[in-house]
Amino acid sequence: MMIEKLKNRAELLHNKKYVNASSKIQDLIIALNKKEIPTDFISTINKDIKTLNLFFGTDKQVIKLTKKTTSKILKFVDSKLKLVSKNHHRNIGLVMGMLFGPIVTLPFDGFGYSGLGMILGLVVGIGIGTKLDEKAAKEGKQLDIEHVGY
C-alpha cells in the first residue's frame, strides 16, 4: 500500500508559498513511500492527505493546511515509527542549547556569563543532536528529506 499523492492545484502554482509548502509535503510522501510502513499507519497518513486534497478555501487557507498537514505527518511518523528528517535532532539540540546554556551559567555570575553559556549550550546541543542523527541514519530511521519546520 502506498501513500496517496498530493492533488495538483494548478491555480496556485503562481504562489511561491504554496509551491514551497506543496514541494515539502510531496518530498515527504516520496520519502515515506521508500520506507516499510505498516498498513494501518499508511491509512492514517492517507486520511490526512485526502483531507488536504478535498479542502477548498482561499490560497492562504490551503497553504496553512498544507503546512499543518506536513507537520502533523512528521510528528506522527516520529512518535509512532521513530522516523525523523535529516538533522532533526541537531536542530532540536541547537534550540535546547540556546535555551538552557545561559541558565546553566546563572549560578556563576548572574547574567555575566550568559553569552558564554549560550555558546557552550549550542556546541553541546549540536554535538548531541548530530550523534543522534547519525544513530538514526545507521538504524534506517532517517527520512531522505530535510525539514526546517514552519
C-alpha positions as CSV (number, residue, x, y, z in Angstrom):
1,M,0.0,0.0,0.0
2,M,1.3,3.4,-1.0
3,I,0.7,6.9,0.5
4,E,-1.5,8.9,-1.8
5,K,-0.2,11.8,-3.9
6,L,-1.0,15.4,-3.3
7,K,-3.6,16.8,-5.6
8,N,-2.2,19.2,-8.2
9,R,-3.6,22.6,-7.7
10,A,-2.7,24.4,-10.9
11,E,-4.5,27.6,-9.8
12,L,-2.0,28.0,-7.0
13,L,1.3,27.3,-8.9
14,H,1.8,31.1,-9.2
15,N,2.0,31.4,-5.4
16,K,5.6,30.8,-4.2
17,K,4.5,30.0,-0.7
18,Y,2.2,27.3,-2.0
19,V,4.8,25.8,-4.3
20,N,7.3,25.7,-1.3
21,A,4.8,24.1,1.0
22,S,3.5,21.6,-1.6
23,S,7.0,20.6,-2.6
24,K,7.9,19.8,1.1
25,I,4.9,17.6,1.5
26,Q,5.5,15.9,-1.8
27,D,9.1,15.2,-0.8
28,L,7.8,13.8,2.5
29,I,5.4,11.5,0.7
30,I,8.1,10.2,-1.6
31,A,10.5,9.6,1.4
32,L,7.8,7.8,3.3
33,N,6.9,5.6,0.3
34,K,10.5,4.4,0.3
35,K,10.2,3.1,3.9
36,E,8.4,0.0,5.2
37,I,5.4,1.4,6.9
38,P,2.6,-0.7,8.4
39,T,-0.7,-0.5,6.5
40,D,-2.7,1.0,9.4
41,F,-0.2,3.9,9.7
42,I,-0.4,4.4,5.9
43,S,-4.2,4.6,6.2
44,T,-3.9,7.3,8.9
45,I,-1.5,9.3,6.7
46,N,-3.7,8.9,3.7
47,K,-6.7,10.3,5.7
48,D,-4.7,13.5,6.2
49,I,-3.7,13.7,2.6
50,K,-7.3,13.1,1.4
51,T,-8.5,15.8,3.8
52,L,-5.9,18.2,2.2
53,N,-6.8,17.1,-1.3
54,L,-10.5,17.7,-0.8
55,F,-10.1,21.0,1.0
56,F,-11.4,24.1,-0.8
57,G,-10.6,27.5,0.6
58,T,-8.6,30.6,-0.1
59,D,-5.0,30.4,-1.2
60,K,-3.9,31.4,2.3
61,Q,-6.1,28.7,3.9
62,V,-4.8,26.0,1.5
63,I,-1.1,27.0,2.3
64,K,-1.8,26.9,6.0
65,L,-3.4,23.5,5.9
66,T,-0.6,22.1,3.7
67,K,2.0,23.2,6.2
68,K,-0.1,21.9,9.1
69,T,-0.6,18.5,7.4
70,T,3.2,18.2,6.7
71,S,4.0,18.9,10.4
72,K,1.2,16.6,11.6
73,I,2.5,13.7,9.4
74,L,6.1,14.3,10.5
75,K,5.1,14.3,14.2
76,F,3.0,11.1,13.6
77,V,5.8,9.1,12.0
78,D,8.3,10.4,14.6
79,S,6.1,9.3,17.5
80,K,4.8,6.0,16.1
81,L,7.7,4.8,13.9
82,K,10.7,6.9,15.2
83,L,11.3,8.2,11.6
84,V,12.8,11.6,11.5
85,S,14.0,14.0,8.9
86,K,17.7,14.8,8.3
87,N,19.2,17.0,11.0
88,H,16.0,16.7,13.1
89,H,17.9,16.0,16.4
90,R,20.6,18.6,15.6
91,N,18.0,21.3,15.1
92,I,16.4,20.4,18.4
93,G,19.8,20.3,20.2
94,L,20.5,23.8,18.8
95,V,17.4,25.3,20.2
96,M,17.7,23.4,23.6
97,G,21.3,24.6,23.8
98,M,20.3,28.2,23.2
99,L,17.6,27.9,25.9
100,F,19.4,26.1,28.6
101,G,23.0,27.1,28.1
102,P,22.6,30.6,29.7
103,I,20.6,29.1,32.6
104,V,23.4,26.8,33.5
105,T,25.8,29.7,33.8
106,L,23.5,31.8,36.1
107,P,24.9,30.5,39.4
108,F,28.4,31.7,38.4
109,D,27.8,35.4,37.9
110,G,24.2,36.1,37.1
111,F,23.9,37.1,33.5
112,G,27.5,37.9,33.1
113,Y,28.4,34.6,31.6
114,S,25.1,34.0,29.7
115,G,26.7,34.6,26.3
116,L,29.3,32.0,27.1
117,G,26.6,29.7,28.3
118,M,24.7,30.1,25.1
119,I,27.8,29.3,23.0
120,L,28.6,26.2,25.1
121,G,24.9,25.2,25.0
122,L,24.9,25.5,21.3
123,V,28.0,23.4,20.9
124,V,26.9,20.7,23.2
125,G,23.3,20.7,21.8
126,I,24.5,20.4,18.2
127,G,27.1,17.7,19.1
128,I,24.5,15.6,20.9
129,G,21.9,16.2,18.2
130,T,24.4,15.2,15.4
131,K,25.2,12.0,17.2
132,L,21.5,11.1,17.5
133,D,21.0,11.9,13.8
134,E,23.9,9.6,12.9
135,K,22.4,6.9,15.0
136,A,19.0,7.3,13.3
137,A,20.7,7.1,9.9
138,K,22.5,3.9,10.8
139,E,19.3,2.4,12.1
140,G,17.4,3.3,8.9
141,K,15.2,5.7,10.8
142,Q,16.0,8.8,8.9
143,L,13.9,10.1,6.0
144,D,15.5,11.4,2.9
145,I,14.3,15.0,3.5
146,E,15.4,18.0,5.5
147,H,12.5,19.6,7.3
148,V,13.1,23.0,8.7
149,G,9.7,23.4,10.2
150,Y,7.0,26.0,10.0
